[in-house]
Amino acid sequence: MAAGRDINDLRMTDAEFRMFAELLRQRCGLYFSADARFLLEKRVARRLRELDLTSFSAYHYQVRSGSSGDSEFSRLVDELTTNETYFFRERSQLRALVGEIIPETLLRRRARSGGPLTIWSAGCSSGEEPFSIVILAMEAGFTPGVDFRVYASDISTKVLRKARHGVYREASFRETEYFLRHKYFTEKDGVWRISDDIKKHVDFIHLNFLDQSKIALLAPVDVILCRNVIIYFNSETKQEVIGTFYKKLRPGGHLLLGHAESLISLSNAFELRHLREDLVYRRPLPGMAARNPWDDAASLAIGDVERAEGIKQLEASSRKGGSE
């Protein structure tokens, strides 16, 4: 970088912000609104400093062209994505997966062709989610490779390297019981390495949800977990990605989103299922039309209100009977 010019002095022009925002939206679906301009500018500027570049436009040109374009775009994505996660996150969903979805799907598959069900952890970050699935499934008595297979993907090559390495610090274990940590991990020098008996059962792949040429190579799956990922997309990209998930799910397959995410206003192709542990989406079985998620959500809410009113009436009747 030019002598005497501090990286903090660099500012994106309006045109440069629009160029980067459009590039990211088109190539991988990441959406940066005007409110996120400072974040985009700050993180791209870090990469400029590493490359000794003096303008955002020069870096934009490098990302879009040349033999290093694809690899540099991956580096840019690494800078821009947030990958905070931990083992057994949103455990109610994982309990629903292991306690209800896997047994139900296995019964259905074995009644036909047999074989293990396939689970896709889409947006797996540094691997805590797919490894959590394998651990809990094994704890429930299921056998990897026989009952289920787990595939995991992410757009960030940086976090995939960490996932394949399988070494974690304390922050990843905020929801992990003592016995599970000591059963499936080995501690050394303040970090914990996951057992090879778990790691070998997850296949990690680098994947961009918008790269249809690579998506086409994926075989149909029975379960997709894509939790706390689509919140980073705009509405158009969300619809495209959800459409891809629908195509990749076998009929009767389940889609698990983050608790802050919903298909309302995005797709009516799925039905909303109220399992014992959590709410999940399912691609309908042949001959079954998908219910409107709005109707399902409203029915659940009405049912909760009616149950609460019924309890109140019973309590009132009990108090009245006791006073007579």
N, C-alpha and C positions, 0 to 999 in steps of 0.2 A: 504494500500500500504506500502511496506517496508520503514522503517524509513530512512530518508535522501535522498530518491530517488524522484525527482520532476517529475510530470507528463510530463513536457515539455522535459524531457530527453528520453522519450520513442520514439522509431522509428520503423516503420514497416519494416520488412525485405521484400525482393522481393517476397518470397514465401507467406508471410502473406498478402501482398497486393493482390496477385493473388487469394488467398483463399477467401478473403472478396469480391473482385470484382466479382468472379464467383458465389458466394453464392447470392449476391444481384441481379445479372443478371438472375439467374435461378429462384429465388423465387418471384421476383416482377418486373423484367425488368429494374431496375435502372442500368445505365451504367456509369462506372467510367473508363475513359481512364488513361493512364500513366500521362497525364498532370494534372489530378484531384487527383493525389495520396496524395498530401499534405492536401487537403480538407478532404478526406476520413480519413486520419490518425488523423487529428486534432479533428474531430467530434467523431470518435470512442474512442479516448483517453479520452474525457470527460466522456463517459460512464464507462470506466475502472476506472476512479477516483471515480465515484459514487459507484461502486461495490467493490472497494478496491482490484482490480486485478492488477497483476504485469506484464502481457504480453498480447499481442494481440492474441496469439495462444490460451491462456486459455479462453479468451472471445469468440473467434470463436467456441471453443468446447462447451461452455455454450449455445450459440445461436443455434447451430445445434442439441443439444441433451438435454435430461432431460425433466422433466415435465414443466419447465418454458420456454422451447425453443420457442414456438410460441409467448408467451407474450413478451419475451425478443427481439425477432425479430421485433415485433411491436415497441418496444422502440427504437431499432436501426434505424428503418425507420423514426421515429419521429426526431431523431437526424440529419438524412441525407437529409431530404426533405426541400425545401424552399417553403414557402406558402404565399408569398407576393401577396396580391390582394386587391381589393376595389370594392365598389358598382358601377354598371353600367360601368364596364370596357369594352372597345371596343364596345361602344354604337351602332355604325352602325350595328353591327351584331344583337344586341338585337332589334333594330328597324326593321330589316329584319325579325326577328323571329316573333315579335308581329304584325307588319303591313302587312306581306305578307305570311309567312309560316303557322302561326296558322289559319288565315282565309281560306286559300286555303285547308289546311288539314281537317279542320272542314267540309267544303263543300263536300269534297270527302268522308269522313267517314259517314256523315249523309245521303249521297245518297245511302249508303249501309246499314251498321248495326247500325250506330249511336254511341253514347257514347263519352266521352271525349277523346281527344288525350293525349298521354303520352310523357313527356319530361324527359330525363335523363341528369342531370348535372354530367358528369363523371370526377372526379378529382375536387370536389367542394371546396376543401380547407376549410376555416372557415365559409363558407355559404353565402358569399356576392353574388356569381353568382346566385344560385337558388332563393334567396330572391329577387334579382333584377328582375328576370323573373316574379315572382308572382306579384310584385308591378307594373311593366310596363303593364302586361297583364290585371290586374284589372283596371289600369288607362285607358286602351283602351276599357274597357267595357266587358271584358270576365269574366266569373264566375268560380272560382276554384271548382273542383269537378264535375262541369257540362260541362264546355268547355275544361278543361285541368287538368292534374295532373302533379306534379313535384316530381321526385325522384332524390336524390343526393347521390353520393358515394365518398369515398376517402380511400386511403390505410392507412392514418395516423389517429390513434385513438385520438391523441392529438387535432388535428384540428377539428375532428368531435365532440368532447366534447364542444369545443368553439362554433361550429355552432349550436348545440342543445341548448346551453345556450343563444345565440342570443344577446350578449353584445359586443359593438364595441367602439373603440377609434377614435379619430379625423382622423387618417390616412386612415380609411376606407371610408371617405366621400369626397375625393378630387374631385369627379365628380358628387356629389349629390346636386341637387338644394335645396334651402332653404325650399320651400314648401313641397317637398317630405320628407325631413328629419323630419320636424315637424308634418307631417301628419301620418307617419308610425313608428316613433321612439319617445321614451320618454327619456329625459336627466336627469341624477341624478349623482352627485358627479363626474362630468367630463367624464362620459361614457354614451353611448346611447343604450337603450334596444329596440329591434324590437318588434312591436306590435304582440300580440298573434294571431290576425286575419290574419297576414301574416305567422307567424312561423308554425301554425298548418297545413298549406297547403304544407309543404315540408317534405317528408319522407327521413330521413338520414340513410344510411347503410354503414357498413364497408365492403370494397370490394377490392380485388386484381385482376387486369385485367387478370393475368395469372392463376388464380384459376378457372379452368374450371368447377369444381363441383359446385361452387357458381354461376358462370356465367350462368350455365344451368338452375338455378332456376328463372332467370329474365325473365319476360314476354316480348314479342316484344314491341318495342316503336316506336314512330313517329318521334322524334327528339332526337339527341344526341349532346350535347355540350361537347367537350373535347379540351379545349383551353389552350395552353401553357403547355401541359403535355407530349406529345410524343417527345418533343425535348430532354427529359432526357433519351430516349431509344436508343439503337443501331438499325441498319436497320432491323435486323432479328426480334427483338421484336416489332418494329413499324408495320411491316407487319402482325405479329400475332394479335396485338391489333386491327388494322384496319380491319382485317378479322373477328374478333369477333364483331366489330361494324356493319359490313355489315350483319352478320347473325341476329343480334338483331334488326335491323331496318326493319320495314314493307316496302314492295315495295312502292316506292314513298316517303319514309322517308328521312329526311335531316340530314347531318352531318356538324357541325360547328366546325372548327379548329381555332387555333389562327392565327393572321395575319402573323406571321412569319413561319407558318407551311403549308405544302403542301403534296398532295398525289402523286406528280410526282415522278416516280421511285419506288413508294411503292405499288400502286394498280391502275388498270384500270377498276375496277368493278363499280366505281361511275361515274356519269356525273357531270360536273362543270356547275353550274347555275349562271347567271349574273342577280341578282335581282336589284331592284332600289337602295337599300341601301348597298349591299355588295355581295361578291362572296361566294357561299356555295356549298357543295357537296350533291348529291341526289342519293339514290339507285333507279335505273330505275324502272319504272312501268312495269308490265308484257307485253311482246311483244315489248319493247323498248330496243334496245341495248345501252350500255353505250358508250358515246363519249370519245375519247382519251383526257385526260386533257391537254396534250401538244397541241393538235389541238385547243381546246377551248381557251387556254391561248394565242396561236398565233393569232387566229381569233380576239380576243378582242384587242390585241396589234395592229394588222393591221388596225382594225376599228378605233382605236384612231388616228393612223397616218393619215389615209385617211380623217377623219373628220378635223384634223388640217390642212391638205393640202387644203381641200376644203374651209375652212375659209380664208386661205391665198389668194387663187385664187379670192374669192369673194371680199376681201379687195383690192386686186390689181386691179380688174376690176372696183371697185367703184372709186378708186383714178384716174384711167385712164379716166373713164367717166367724172369725175368732172373737169379734166384738159382740156377736149376738148371743 
